Amino acid sequence: MTTKQTLNTRTSQQVVDRYFLEHRARLIDIAAFLDRVDRAGGASDYRIEALLKALDVLADGRANRAARALAIFSDDSTELKQSAEGAKGATGAARVEEID
């Protein structure tokens, strides 16, 4: 039996029973991170804005939450930059101004 077949045979209650505490802890960790950012003050950051948008996706109740949240963090640009000057590597979220 494959993993996909195993997951498809579980009931909603079995999935919740198995994974709830793990994901509850992750959510509390995100909340604590956002509290630390708030306490530190300063200017808004595009990565925090992306994270908050992704949290809205998680709460909207619509299907395909994982794909829609991932799309928020993805850079869909198709043009290659002519220079790597100023690039610092991966940041985990695309800047909105870079996508447009």
LOVEX-126125 format. One record per residue: x, y, z of N, C-alpha, C in turn; chain; residue number from 0. Coordinates in Angstrom, 1 decimal. Atoms other than C-alpha are relative to their C-alpha. Layout:
# residues N
<<X,Y,Z>,<X,Y,Z>,<X,Y,Z>,"A",NUM>
...
END
This chain:
# residues 100
<<0.8,-1.2,0.0>,<0.0,0.0,0.0>,<0.9,1.3,0.0>,"A",0>
<<-0.8,-1.2,0.0>,<1.4,3.4,-0.9>,<-0.4,1.0,1.0>,"A",1>
<<0.3,-1.0,-1.0>,<1.5,6.4,1.3>,<-1.3,0.7,-0.4>,"A",2>
<<1.2,-0.7,0.4>,<-1.2,8.1,-0.8>,<-1.2,-0.9,0.3>,"A",3>
<<1.1,0.8,-0.3>,<-3.5,5.1,-0.4>,<-0.2,-0.1,1.5>,"A",4>
<<0.2,0.0,-1.4>,<-2.9,5.0,3.3>,<-0.7,1.3,0.5>,"A",5>
<<0.6,-1.3,-0.4>,<-3.8,8.7,3.7>,<-1.4,0.1,-0.5>,"A",6>
<<1.4,0.0,0.5>,<-6.9,8.2,1.6>,<-1.0,-0.9,0.8>,"A",7>
<<0.9,0.9,-0.8>,<-8.2,5.5,3.9>,<-0.2,0.5,1.4>,"A",8>
<<0.2,-0.6,-1.3>,<-8.0,7.7,7.0>,<-1.2,0.9,0.0>,"A",9>
<<1.1,-0.9,-0.2>,<-11.0,9.5,8.3>,<0.5,1.4,0.4>,"A",10>
<<-0.3,-1.4,-0.4>,<-11.0,13.2,9.0>,<0.4,0.0,1.5>,"A",11>
<<-0.3,0.1,-1.4>,<-11.0,12.4,12.7>,<1.4,-0.7,0.3>,"A",12>
<<-1.3,0.6,-0.2>,<-8.0,10.1,12.4>,<1.2,0.9,-0.4>,"A",13>
<<-1.0,-1.0,0.4>,<-6.1,12.8,10.5>,<0.2,1.0,1.1>,"A",14>
<<-0.1,-1.0,-1.1>,<-6.9,15.3,13.3>,<0.7,-0.6,1.2>,"A",15>
<<-0.6,0.6,-1.1>,<-6.0,12.9,16.0>,<1.5,-0.2,-0.1>,"A",16>
<<-1.5,0.3,0.3>,<-2.6,12.1,14.4>,<0.8,1.3,-0.1>,"A",17>
<<-0.8,-1.2,0.3>,<-1.5,15.6,13.4>,<-0.3,1.3,0.7>,"A",18>
<<0.4,-1.3,-0.6>,<-3.3,18.2,15.4>,<1.1,0.7,0.9>,"A",19>
<<-0.9,-0.6,-0.9>,<-0.8,18.7,18.2>,<1.3,0.6,-0.7>,"A",20>
<<-1.2,-0.5,0.7>,<2.2,19.0,15.8>,<-0.3,1.3,-0.7>,"A",21>
<<0.3,-1.2,0.7>,<0.4,21.7,13.8>,<-0.4,1.1,0.9>,"A",22>
<<0.3,-1.0,-1.0>,<-0.9,23.5,16.8>,<1.3,0.6,0.5>,"A",23>
<<-1.3,-0.6,-0.5>,<2.7,23.9,18.0>,<0.6,0.9,-1.1>,"A",24>
<<-0.5,-0.8,1.1>,<3.7,25.2,14.6>,<-0.7,1.4,-0.1>,"A",25>
<<0.7,-1.3,0.0>,<1.0,27.8,14.7>,<0.3,0.9,1.1>,"A",26>
<<-0.4,-0.8,-1.2>,<1.9,28.9,18.2>,<1.4,0.6,-0.3>,"A",27>
<<-1.3,-0.5,0.3>,<5.5,29.2,17.0>,<-0.1,1.2,-1.0>,"A",28>
<<0.2,-1.1,0.9>,<4.4,31.5,14.1>,<-0.5,1.2,0.8>,"A",29>
<<0.6,-1.1,-0.8>,<2.3,33.6,16.6>,<1.1,0.6,0.8>,"A",30>
<<-1.1,-0.6,-0.8>,<5.4,34.0,18.8>,<1.0,0.8,-0.8>,"A",31>
<<-0.9,-0.7,0.9>,<7.5,35.0,15.9>,<-0.5,1.3,-0.4>,"A",32>
<<0.6,-1.3,0.4>,<5.1,37.7,14.8>,<-0.1,0.9,1.2>,"A",33>
<<0.0,-0.8,-1.2>,<4.9,38.9,18.4>,<1.4,0.6,0.2>,"A",34>
<<-1.3,-0.5,-0.1>,<8.7,39.2,18.5>,<0.3,1.1,-1.1>,"A",35>
<<-0.1,-1.0,1.0>,<8.6,41.1,15.2>,<-0.7,1.3,0.4>,"A",36>
<<0.7,-1.2,-0.5>,<6.0,43.5,16.6>,<0.7,0.7,1.1>,"A",37>
<<-0.7,-0.6,-1.1>,<7.9,44.1,19.7>,<1.3,0.7,-0.4>,"A",38>
<<-1.3,-0.6,0.5>,<11.1,44.9,17.7>,<-0.3,1.3,-0.7>,"A",39>
<<0.4,-1.2,0.7>,<9.2,47.6,15.8>,<0.7,0.1,-1.4>,"A",40>
<<-0.6,-0.2,1.3>,<10.6,49.1,12.6>,<-0.9,0.0,-1.1>,"A",41>
<<0.8,0.0,1.2>,<9.4,49.2,9.1>,<-0.6,-1.3,-0.4>,"A",42>
<<0.6,1.3,0.4>,<7.2,46.6,7.5>,<0.9,-0.7,-0.9>,"A",43>
<<-0.9,0.8,0.8>,<8.8,43.8,5.7>,<-0.8,-0.9,-1.0>,"A",44>
<<0.7,0.7,1.0>,<7.7,42.1,2.5>,<-0.2,-1.5,0.4>,"A",45>
<<0.1,1.5,-0.4>,<8.3,38.6,4.0>,<-1.1,-0.1,1.0>,"A",46>
<<1.1,0.0,-1.0>,<6.0,39.4,6.9>,<-1.4,0.2,-0.7>,"A",47>
<<1.2,-0.2,0.8>,<3.4,40.7,4.5>,<-0.5,-1.3,-0.7>,"A",48>
<<0.3,1.2,0.7>,<3.6,37.5,2.5>,<-0.5,-1.1,1.0>,"A",49>
<<0.4,1.0,-1.0>,<3.3,35.4,5.7>,<-1.4,0.3,0.5>,"A",50>
<<1.3,-0.4,-0.4>,<0.2,37.3,6.8>,<-1.0,-0.4,-1.1>,"A",51>
<<0.9,0.4,1.1>,<-1.4,36.8,3.3>,<-0.2,-1.5,0.0>,"A",52>
<<0.1,1.4,0.0>,<-0.6,33.1,3.5>,<-0.9,-0.5,1.2>,"A",53>
<<0.9,0.4,-1.2>,<-2.3,32.9,7.0>,<-1.4,0.3,-0.4>,"A",54>
<<1.4,-0.3,0.5>,<-5.4,34.5,5.4>,<-0.5,-1.2,-0.9>,"A",55>
<<0.3,1.1,0.8>,<-5.3,31.7,2.8>,<-0.4,-1.2,0.8>,"A",56>
<<0.3,1.2,-0.8>,<-5.2,29.1,5.5>,<-1.4,0.1,0.7>,"A",57>
<<1.3,-0.2,-0.7>,<-8.3,30.6,7.2>,<-1.2,0.1,-0.9>,"A",58>
<<1.1,-0.3,0.9>,<-10.4,31.1,4.1>,<-0.9,-1.2,-0.3>,"A",59>
<<0.8,1.2,0.2>,<-11.7,27.5,4.0>,<-0.1,-0.6,-1.4>,"A",60>
<<0.0,0.5,1.4>,<-11.2,27.1,0.3>,<1.0,-1.1,-0.3>,"A",61>
<<-0.9,1.1,0.4>,<-9.5,24.1,-1.4>,<1.4,0.5,-0.4>,"A",62>
<<-1.4,-0.2,0.5>,<-5.8,23.9,-2.4>,<0.7,1.0,0.8>,"A",63>
<<-0.6,-1.0,-0.9>,<-4.6,25.9,0.6>,<1.6,0.0,-0.2>,"A",64>
<<-1.5,0.1,0.1>,<-1.0,24.6,0.3>,<0.5,0.6,-1.3>,"A",65>
<<-0.4,-0.5,1.3>,<-0.7,25.4,-3.4>,<-0.1,1.6,0.0>,"A",66>
<<0.2,-1.5,0.0>,<-2.2,28.9,-2.9>,<0.9,0.7,0.9>,"A",67>
<<-0.9,-0.7,-0.9>,<0.0,29.7,0.1>,<1.4,0.0,-0.6>,"A",68>
<<-1.3,0.1,0.7>,<3.1,28.5,-1.8>,<0.1,1.1,-1.1>,"A",69>
<<0.0,-1.0,1.1>,<2.2,30.8,-4.7>,<0.3,1.4,0.6>,"A",70>
<<-0.3,-1.3,-0.6>,<2.3,33.8,-2.3>,<1.5,0.2,0.2>,"A",71>
<<-1.4,-0.1,-0.3>,<5.9,33.0,-1.5>,<0.9,-0.1,-1.3>,"A",72>
<<-0.7,0.3,1.2>,<6.9,32.2,-5.1>,<0.2,1.3,-0.9>,"A",73>
<<-0.4,-1.0,0.9>,<8.6,34.5,-7.6>,<-0.4,-0.5,-1.4>,"A",74>
<<0.5,0.5,1.3>,<6.7,34.0,-10.9>,<0.6,0.8,-1.2>,"A",75>
<<-0.6,-0.8,1.1>,<8.9,36.4,-12.9>,<0.7,-1.0,-1.0>,"A",76>
<<-0.6,0.8,1.1>,<10.2,35.0,-16.2>,<1.2,0.6,-0.6>,"A",77>
<<-1.2,-0.7,0.5>,<12.8,37.6,-17.0>,<1.2,-0.3,0.9>,"A",78>
<<-1.3,0.2,-0.7>,<16.4,36.9,-16.0>,<0.6,1.4,0.2>,"A",79>
<<-0.7,-1.3,-0.4>,<18.2,39.7,-14.2>,<1.3,0.0,-0.8>,"A",80>
<<-1.3,-0.1,0.8>,<21.2,41.0,-16.2>,<1.2,0.0,0.9>,"A",81>
<<-1.1,-0.1,-1.0>,<23.3,41.3,-13.0>,<-0.5,-0.6,1.3>,"A",82>
<<0.3,0.5,-1.4>,<23.5,39.6,-9.6>,<0.3,1.0,1.0>,"A",83>
<<-0.4,-1.1,-0.9>,<24.6,42.9,-8.1>,<-1.2,0.3,1.0>,"A",84>
<<1.0,-0.2,-1.1>,<22.8,43.4,-4.8>,<-0.8,-1.2,0.4>,"A",85>
<<0.8,1.2,-0.4>,<21.4,39.9,-4.7>,<0.7,-0.6,1.2>,"A",86>
<<-0.5,0.6,-1.2>,<21.8,38.3,-1.3>,<-0.3,-1.5,0.2>,"A",87>
<<0.4,1.4,-0.1>,<20.5,34.8,-2.0>,<-1.5,-0.1,0.3>,"A",88>
<<1.4,0.2,-0.2>,<17.2,33.3,-1.2>,<-0.5,0.7,1.3>,"A",89>
<<0.6,-0.7,-1.2>,<14.9,35.2,1.2>,<-1.3,-0.6,0.4>,"A",90>
<<1.2,0.7,-0.4>,<11.9,32.9,1.3>,<-1.3,0.6,-0.5>,"A",91>
<<1.2,-0.6,0.6>,<9.4,35.3,-0.4>,<0.5,1.0,-1.0>,"A",92>
<<-0.3,-1.0,1.1>,<9.4,37.4,-3.5>,<-0.5,1.4,0.4>,"A",93>
<<0.4,-1.3,-0.2>,<9.3,41.1,-3.2>,<-1.1,0.3,-1.0>,"A",94>
<<1.1,-0.3,0.8>,<6.0,42.4,-4.6>,<0.4,0.8,-1.2>,"A",95>
<<-0.4,-0.9,1.1>,<7.7,45.1,-6.7>,<0.9,-0.8,-1.0>,"A",96>
<<-0.8,0.8,0.9>,<10.0,42.4,-8.2>,<-0.9,-0.8,-0.9>,"A",97>
<<0.9,0.8,0.8>,<7.0,40.4,-9.4>,<-0.7,0.8,-1.0>,"A",98>
<<0.8,-0.8,0.9>,<5.1,43.2,-11.0>,<0.7,0.3,-1.3>,"A",99>
END
